[in-house]
Amino acid sequence: MVLAATTFGSYALGLLRDRIFAQRFGLSESLDSYNAAFLVPDFLFNLLVASGIAAATVPLYLEIKKRNAKQADVYISALLTLATIVMLVVSIVVVIFAPQFSLLVAPGLSEGGQVMVVSLMRVLAFSSVLFAASNTLGAMLVAKKRFFWYGVSPILYNVGIIGGSLWLAPRFGIQGVAYGTLAGAVLHLAVRFWDAWQSGWRWREDRFPKQELVRTFKLMLPKMVGHPVELATFWIFTTLASTLGAGSISALNFARNFQSVPVSLLGIAMATAVFPSLSEAALTSASELKKLFHRTALSILVVSAAAAIFLYLIRAPLVAILLGGGSFDGDAVMRVAVTLGIFCLSIPTESLSHLFARAFYAVQDTLIPVAFSVASLVVAGISAWWFIQRMGIIGLPLGFF
């Protein structure tokens, strides 16, 4: 319930953010550039850090804490240092090679659009360093079942983006939104660090936990292939959308943002909340794990299917009310609404996929979910390419489904 409430708050602000984007920028090349600039930093962050932090850290942290609480703090401290250093190096690489990366994510944009992507990417690259630290602390908070400030952190992230849109964009244009995004990442980390400190965690360096970090990396390795699949999928979709005319990338992202609300509010929130309990059940018996899994799966299926039907029925007026007006005209509303309608098909299945993955993580098996994730990437990319040749932009959500 706590995660559902904070997730709802985050997405409410996310919809406000999207409304500000729509009113100020419309379906424009500048907004396309902002969305495209996220892809490389986010992909590398998810590939190298976020891919397995929660999946590997939660069960290992609980196991170490059961033996020695002080050593559990040492483990988190070492992991925090390692994750931050890795993403700092990666961010510097992104800054240096931003012109080359821009051609990979949005080859269909104009020369001016490419220049904007490069400039925005160089700012957004450093948010990955902050998220690396924040996600490490967040995994510990999940293990401790401290969900409130963990859930509030994405709300504060959106506050930063909205602030940049309202107060910096009038002066700096779309670049001001990037500055606000970086400020939001600072808030995201700050509130999780504060709650980790309140929970009793302290920075410790008594013994370098080499064995535990090696186990973490082994658990993360398969997940490093599977976790970025969604981002890789939307990287492919963005590349394809860049060839469909100005505003197509933004229309795709607006529709995806609406679709992801019930997935995050119901599927991800419930799967995240039950994850530590699944890990504890796995340590007890297989029957306890199955019982908890089946009960949660049924709940997610029922509520996510109902949410998908409801969202489909109200999609057009919802988009018009929340995004319409200013630079966002009637054609833009219909373009997003049609795309969203196809995205609704994937709400129940995507919601359940998060629970299935965490059930495997609870028994420290990260290989099976990865195999299916990679297969889904191949199917989504090929089918989306085939569909857009015949149906235009709605071929992208069809490929995702």
Secondary structure, 3 states (H helix, E strand, C coil): CHHHHHHHHHHHHHHHHHHHHHHHHCCCHHHHHHHHHHHHHHHHHHHHHHCCHHHHHHHHHHHHHHHCHHHHHHHHHHHHHHHHHHHHHHHHHHHHCHHHHHHHHCCCCCHHHHHHHHHHHHHHCCHHHHHHHHHHHHHHHHHCCCCHHHHHHHHHHHHHHHHHHHHHHHHHCHHHHHHHHHHHHHHHHHHHHHHHHHCCCCCCCCCCCHHHHHHHHHHHHHHHHHCCHHHHHHHHHHHHHCCCCCCHHHHHHHHHHHHHHHHHHHHHHHHHHHHHHHHHHHHHCHHHHHHHHHHHHHHHHHHHHHHHHHHHHHHHHHHHHHHCECCECHHHHHHHHHHHHHHHHHHHHHHHHHHHHHHHHHCCCCHHHHHHHHHHHHHHHHHHHHHHHHHHHHHHHHHHC
